[in-house]
Amino acid sequence: MTQKTPAVHGTAFLHGIHVPLVTPFTAAGAVAYEALEGLAHQAIDGGAAGITALGTTAEAATLVAAERDGVVDVCARVCRERGAALLVGAGGGGTRAAGAALAGLARWPEVAGALVLVPPFTRPTPEGVVAHFARLAATAPVPLVVYHVPYRTGLPLDAGTLRTIGALPGVAGVKYAAGLDDAAVALLGDLPAGFEVLAGDDVLLSPMLALGAAGGILASAHLATDRFVELAAAWRAGENGRARALGHALARLSAAAFAEPNPTVVKGVLHAQGRIPTADVRLPLLPAGRQAVDAALTCLAELG
């Protein structure tokens, strides 16, 4: 069995708000690494507990291997300098390919955990999903965070299956992006020891925190990191009135940020703010329309 990274203890690294960084592009279409580094620092300056590289928001599927390595290099350096947690998206449709991707993370000692999709497209049985994560967790160099997003994978899991996965040694948590459904409520009401739930549907962050989620991995947190951090702190402190009001405002921002396919609106706002050189995305995505970007900017302005 591969030794887990010694610097990682328990699941504390999952608590709080994590920003899954976009991959900014230059006008020539290359990765804008300097802008990426700036976004990473800005997220941590805003109070984020960590950043996530190579998630859905990063358009990871459109990056070539050298670009993916370059993105992780930048994020690892920032997290090392700032003492922040780094999660990296890794995996694949098959267990063997996912295992190889995870093994490659050993080159970056700064990586605290790997965000790994429930196997997409193949639609295995629940028992197959459990076996998949058991195999990966036994050999991965870092703890796993299950990425449960049936909207993309086509494979919803019930609370019992998620508990079984969560009880596996080497599995630290789940990014839950399946809505606020019966399974979410049941899972949060009876978590395995050493297993955390992170909100993955941005608009549902506030109710998920109220039900006991440890934090969230949220694309819209690029736009108001400090306010998302404030929301998590308010629920943690039992300041329910303040949390509810802020939660509603941030849900409106998140809804606007996801009005068109992620991360197109987020990139449009970041470009309008001068934080990335272009709002470009790679095909098959197209840039967000001006109306959607303006609507998100309006929600952001209303936050104050």
C-alpha positions in Angstrom: 0.0 0.0 0.0 1.2 3.5 -0.8 1.9 5.6 2.2 -0.5 8.5 2.7 1.1 12.0 2.8 2.3 12.4 6.4 1.3 16.1 6.6 -2.4 15.3 6.3 -4.1 14.4 9.5 -7.8 13.7 9.8 -10.3 15.7 7.8 -9.5 19.2 9.2 -8.2 20.3 5.8 -11.7 19.9 4.3 -13.4 22.4 6.7 -14.3 25.8 5.3 -14.7 27.3 1.9 -12.6 26.0 -1.0 -12.4 27.7 -4.4 -12.2 25.5 -7.5 -10.1 27.7 -9.7 -10.9 28.5 -13.3 -8.1 28.1 -15.8 -7.6 31.6 -17.3 -6.5 31.8 -20.9 -4.5 34.4 -22.8 -5.8 36.0 -26.0 -3.6 33.5 -27.9 -5.4 30.6 -26.1 -2.6 29.5 -23.8 -3.0 29.0 -20.1 -2.5 32.3 -18.3 -0.4 31.0 -15.4 0.3 34.4 -13.8 -3.4 35.2 -13.7 -4.0 31.7 -12.2 -1.5 32.5 -9.5 -3.2 35.8 -8.8 -6.6 34.1 -8.4 -5.1 31.5 -6.0 -3.7 34.3 -3.8 -6.9 36.3 -4.0 -9.0 33.3 -2.8 -6.7 32.7 0.2 -6.6 36.5 0.9 -10.5 36.2 1.1 -10.3 33.6 3.8 -10.6 30.4 1.7 -9.4 27.3 3.6 -8.0 26.0 0.3 -8.2 25.9 -3.5 -9.0 23.1 -5.9 -7.1 22.6 -9.1 -8.4 20.7 -12.2 -12.0 20.5 -11.2 -15.0 20.9 -13.5 -14.6 24.7 -13.1 -11.0 24.5 -14.4 -12.2 23.0 -17.8 -9.7 20.2 -17.0 -11.0 18.0 -19.8 -9.9 20.5 -22.3 -6.3 20.8 -21.0 -3.4 18.7 -22.3 -1.1 16.9 -19.8 1.5 19.6 -19.8 -1.1 22.3 -19.0 -2.6 20.2 -16.2 0.8 19.8 -14.7 1.5 23.5 -15.0 -1.8 24.3 -13.2 -0.9 22.0 -10.3 2.6 23.4 -10.1 1.2 27.0 -9.7 -1.4 26.0 -7.2 1.0 23.8 -5.2 3.5 26.7 -4.9 0.8 29.1 -3.7 -0.5 26.6 -1.1 3.0 25.9 0.1 3.7 29.6 0.5 0.3 30.4 2.1 -0.3 27.3 4.2 -3.6 26.5 2.5 -5.1 23.2 1.5 -4.8 22.0 -2.1 -7.3 19.6 -3.6 -6.7 18.3 -7.1 -9.2 16.7 -9.4 -8.0 13.3 -10.5 -9.6 10.1 -11.8 -11.2 8.7 -14.8 -14.0 6.5 -16.1 -12.2 3.3 -15.3 -10.6 2.3 -12.0 -7.2 1.5 -13.6 -7.0 4.9 -15.3 -8.1 6.7 -12.1 -5.5 4.9 -10.1 -2.8 6.0 -12.5 -3.9 9.6 -12.3 -3.9 9.5 -8.5 -0.5 7.9 -8.4 0.8 10.9 -10.4 -0.2 13.3 -7.5 2.7 12.0 -5.4 5.1 14.4 -7.2 3.4 17.3 -5.4 3.7 16.9 -1.6 1.5 20.0 -1.1 -1.6 18.1 -2.3 -3.8 17.4 0.7 -6.4 15.4 -1.1 -7.8 14.3 -4.5 -11.3 15.1 -5.8 -12.4 11.9 -7.6 -15.6 11.5 -9.6 -18.1 8.8 -9.1 -17.4 6.7 -12.2 -19.1 8.5 -15.1 -20.8 7.0 -18.2 -20.3 3.3 -17.3 -23.1 3.4 -14.7 -21.8 0.6 -12.4 -23.9 -0.9 -9.6 -23.6 0.7 -6.1 -21.4 -2.3 -5.2 -19.2 -1.5 -8.2 -18.8 2.1 -7.1 -17.8 1.0 -3.6 -15.3 -1.5 -5.0 -13.9 1.3 -7.3 -13.3 3.7 -4.4 -11.9 0.8 -2.2 -9.3 0.0 -4.8 -8.4 3.6 -5.3 -8.2 4.5 -1.6 -5.9 1.5 -0.9 -3.2 2.8 -3.2 -3.7 6.6 -3.6 -0.9 8.8 -2.1 -3.5 11.2 -0.6 -6.9 11.0 0.9 -9.9 10.9 -1.5 -12.8 13.3 -1.7 -15.6 11.7 -3.6 -17.2 14.0 -6.2 -20.9 13.1 -6.3 -22.5 15.0 -9.1 -25.2 12.8 -10.8 -26.1 15.7 -13.1 -22.8 15.0 -14.9 -22.1 11.3 -14.1 -25.7 10.0 -14.5 -25.3 7.9 -11.4 -27.1 8.9 -8.2 -26.1 7.2 -5.0 -28.2 6.7 -1.9 -27.1 7.6 1.7 -26.2 4.0 2.5 -23.8 3.7 -0.4 -22.2 7.0 0.5 -21.8 5.9 4.1 -20.2 2.7 3.0 -17.7 4.6 0.8 -17.1 7.1 3.6 -16.2 4.4 6.0 -13.3 3.2 3.8 -9.8 4.0 5.1 -8.4 6.7 2.9 -11.7 8.4 2.0 -12.0 11.8 3.8 -15.2 13.3 2.4 -17.6 13.9 -0.4 -18.3 17.0 -2.5 -22.1 16.6 -2.6 -23.5 18.1 -5.8 -26.8 16.2 -6.0 -29.2 18.8 -4.6 -30.7 18.9 -1.2 -32.4 15.6 -1.5 -33.4 12.8 0.9 -30.0 11.2 0.6 -28.2 14.4 1.6 -30.4 14.9 4.7 -30.0 11.2 5.7 -26.2 11.3 5.1 -25.7 14.5 7.1 -27.8 13.0 9.9 -25.5 10.0 10.3 -22.0 10.5 9.1 -19.2 7.9 9.4 -16.4 8.9 11.7 -13.7 10.8 9.9 -15.9 11.6 6.9 -17.0 15.2 5.9 -19.6 16.5 3.5 -18.8 19.6 1.4 -21.6 21.4 -0.4 -21.1 21.2 -4.1 -24.2 23.0 -5.4 -23.4 26.6 -4.8 -27.0 27.8 -4.3 -27.6 25.3 -1.6 -24.5 26.1 0.5 -26.5 27.8 3.3 -29.0 25.0 4.0 -26.2 22.4 3.7 -24.2 24.2 6.3 -27.2 24.5 8.5 -27.6 20.7 8.3 -24.0 20.1 9.2 -21.8 20.3 6.1 -18.2 21.1 6.9 -17.9 23.6 4.1 -18.2 23.8 0.4 -16.3 23.7 -2.9 -17.9 26.5 -4.8 -17.1 28.1 -8.2 -19.1 31.2 -7.3 -16.8 31.8 -4.3 -14.3 33.3 -6.8 -16.6 36.3 -6.9 -17.1 37.1 -3.1 -14.8 34.7 -1.3 -14.9 36.7 2.0 -18.7 36.7 2.1 -18.9 32.9 1.6 -16.4 32.5 4.4 -18.5 34.8 6.5 -21.6 32.7 5.8 -19.8 29.5 6.9 -18.5 31.3 10.1 -22.0 32.5 10.9 -23.6 29.1 10.8 -20.7 27.7 12.8 -21.2 30.4 15.5 -24.9 29.8 15.6 -25.8 33.3 14.3 -28.8 32.0 12.4 -30.4 35.3 11.5 -27.3 36.7 9.9 -26.6 33.4 8.2 -30.0 33.2 6.7 -29.9 36.7 5.3 -26.4 36.3 3.9 -27.3 32.8 2.6 -30.2 34.2 0.5 -28.0 36.9 -1.0 -25.2 34.5 -1.9 -27.7 32.0 -3.4 -28.9 34.8 -5.7 -25.3 35.4 -6.7 -24.7 31.7 -7.2 -27.8 31.3 -9.3 -26.6 34.1 -11.6 -23.1 32.6 -11.8 -24.7 29.3 -13.1 -27.2 30.9 -15.5 -25.0 29.6 -18.3 -22.7 26.6 -18.3 -20.0 26.7 -15.6 -17.5 28.4 -15.7 -18.6 30.8 -18.4 -20.3 33.4 -16.3 -17.7 33.3 -13.6 -15.0 33.9 -16.2 -17.0 36.7 -17.7 -17.2 38.4 -14.3 -13.5 37.9 -13.5 -12.6 39.4 -16.8 -14.9 42.4 -16.3 -13.1 42.9 -13.0 -9.7 42.8 -14.7 -8.7 39.7 -12.8 -8.1 37.5 -15.8 -6.9 38.5 -19.3 -9.8 37.1 -21.3 -13.2 35.6 -20.6 -12.3 32.8 -23.1 -13.3 29.2 -22.6 -12.4 26.2 -24.7 -14.8 24.4 -27.0 -17.3 22.9 -26.7 -18.1 25.7 -24.2 -18.8 29.2 -25.6 -18.4 32.5 -23.6 -21.3 33.6 -21.5 -23.6 36.3 -23.0 -23.3 39.9 -21.9 -26.7 39.8 -20.2 -25.7 36.9 -17.9 -22.5 38.5 -16.9 -24.2 41.8 -16.2 -26.8 40.0 -14.0 -24.0 38.4 -12.0 -22.2 41.7 -11.6 -25.4 43.3 -10.4 -25.9 40.6 -7.7 -22.3 41.1 -6.7 -22.8 44.8 -6.3 -25.9 44.3 -4.2 -23.8 42.3 -1.7 -21.9 45.5 -0.9 
